[in-house]
Amino acid sequence: MILAAVLMASFLPATSALSAPSAPEDLLMPRYFPETGFWVQGIFRQYWETHGGLYVHGYPITGVFEQDGYYRQYFERSVFEYHPENAGTPYEVLLMRLGAWRIEGRQGEAPFQPIPAFPSSGDHWYFPETQHSLSYGFKAFWIANGGLPNFGYPLSQEFDERNPDPPAGDGQVHTVQYFERARFEWHPENRGTQWEVLLGLLGREYLQHRGAPPEALARQDPNMPPPDPISGRQYGPHVGYGFNIHWRGDGEADSFNQKTLDMVKGAGFSWVRFQIEWSDIEREPGRYSTGGLDLIVNRAHENGVKMIVSISHAPSWLDPNHGIPTDTAPFRRLMEHLAERYRGKVQAWEIWNEQNLVWVPGQQVDVGRYVELLKAGYQGVKAGDPNAIVLFGGLTPTGVMDPSIAIDDVEYLRRAYAYNNGEVKQYFDHLAAHPGSNQNPPDTMWPGNPGPGPGWQDHPSFYFRRVEQLRQVMVENGDAAKQIWLTEFGWTTANQAPGYEYGQYTSEEEQAQYLVRAFEIAKTEWPWMGVMAVWNLNFSVVVPPADEKYPWSVLYGDWSPRPAYRALQAMPK
């Protein structure tokens, strides 16, 4: 598990504790709106966030779907349209001309008649493009909230008009002005506030007029964004709540696995991560034994729980040390078989586990060999289930730079990106990570804000915020559009296993506080965070107290909740 007893020699110098820089790609990450039940992600979210957000566009009221040859998403006040012919320009996302649509056939009415030209002044602007003017409060609103890209040119003068009835309006009479993409409304009851000028709900009006397919109108799963058809990327949620679980595939699997899943759901969590060994599934070449795995996958799916499956430990017929094989073709075939078998049930496949650590004496950490394995795994998964997520296997923060023992996780990631001119970027959807913790609270970080000690203070590997340095490597390598998923993280209390002596400095109450705070940090500071899987839920039920995994658990050995479970259960999600 996290930061095993390999921190013994050959430490890297401590790197800067500055947080990973923000990147424009942060705004590509999915955002869920419980108010209407839809996700906004990718280039549409980036436009929404940088061009007025809720105030200008309102909440999303559909998913992304194809209409009239374009990908569109409807919002209360706007309809976003993706224009691939404008890729790489500011016009890649355009707003539909809903104002122009709304006044079709009304050009003969007085407010829409052209007016004579006049010299523009501070309070009044004349637009020769449409032969209309813009004045006072509406002019100030137009300038302050996006101008031409958001609203277009004026198509009318100010006049009084009754709004449509709900939900497309309030049914009241307002002073309005039409623009190519919007309708401004004056609300004197809000005089002196930012709500004095509001935009008409033209997105809702147009949706009533045009309609959309049922799948575009159906509320979306809050625990998992849909695939983004524009980018082709499948994101996870911004902060998914998960546990690492022990599971069973034998005759007692049904009751054990159901109890485990009941505890997951009882905490308000919706994800699990568990590990499987390739050697158990393919004892002989090409013959797959998945009966035990079927039991947990099908039971979790029936319970509405989403899954990350981590696979490692090659069969002995391929590698006698169960390490990463040189022949990756069997792994590709295996992953295609598994992804196809569990299509729509397993949401993410994590390719290997802590591969920057030597598990068998005499072996060496080999970055290039892992990249080739990841390539095979990615190709296999996508052939079996194109919507399944492939995770770069979680790296453990060792701080060690001796390939016969371990390679520092940050350095390992740099080398992976450097291998074969960055080829690795093609072969994973998101990065998995196993940040450190030791006895250090989640807000601490070396060297600027070190933990309380004693010991385990003087290197970033000992800290939860180590993940920010991994994020920085991604940004530096042009991979900032991907998320980081914490497939193992947590804090141990007093631990009898050698190498985990730091656990004695973390009480059960502190363990609970640290876990809750870790989720808070991710929610408020890390827009690039995906699923977070606490290590662990229930290993205490199956291992003795002397086992290192026991005190990381948030349950006692009799399944009763520890303070950490209660705190996670009560935590706002």
Buried (B, 14 or more C-beta within 10 A) or exposed (E): BBBBEBBEEBBBEBBEBEBBEBBEBBBBBBBBBEEBBBBBBBBBBBBBBEBBEBEBBBBBBBBBBEBEEBBBBBBBBBBBBBEEEEEEEEEBBBBBBBBBBBBEEEEEEEBBEEEEEEEEEEEEBBBEEBBBBBBEBBBBBBEEBBEEBBBBBBBBBBBEBEBBEEEBBBEEEBBBBBBBBBBBBBBEEEEEEEEBBBBBBBBBBBBEEEEBEEEBBEEBBBBBBBBBBBBEBBBBBBBBBBBBBBBBBEEEBEEBBBEBBEBBEEBEBBBBBBBBBBBBBBEEEEEBEBEBBBBBBEBBBEBEBBBBBBBBBBBEEBBEBBBBBEEBEBBBBBBBBBBBBBEEBBBBBBBBBBBBBBBEEEBEBBBEBBBBBBBBBBBBBBBBBEEBBBBBBBBBBBBBBBBEBBBBBBBBBBBBBEBEEEBBBEBBBBBBBBBBBBBBBBBBBBEEEBBEEEEBBBBBBBBBBBBBBBBBBBBBBEBBBBBBBBBBBBBBBBBBBEEBBBBBBBEBEBBBBBBBBBBBBBBEEBBBBBBBBBBBBBBBBBBEEEBBBBBBBBBBBEEEBBBBBEBBBEBEB
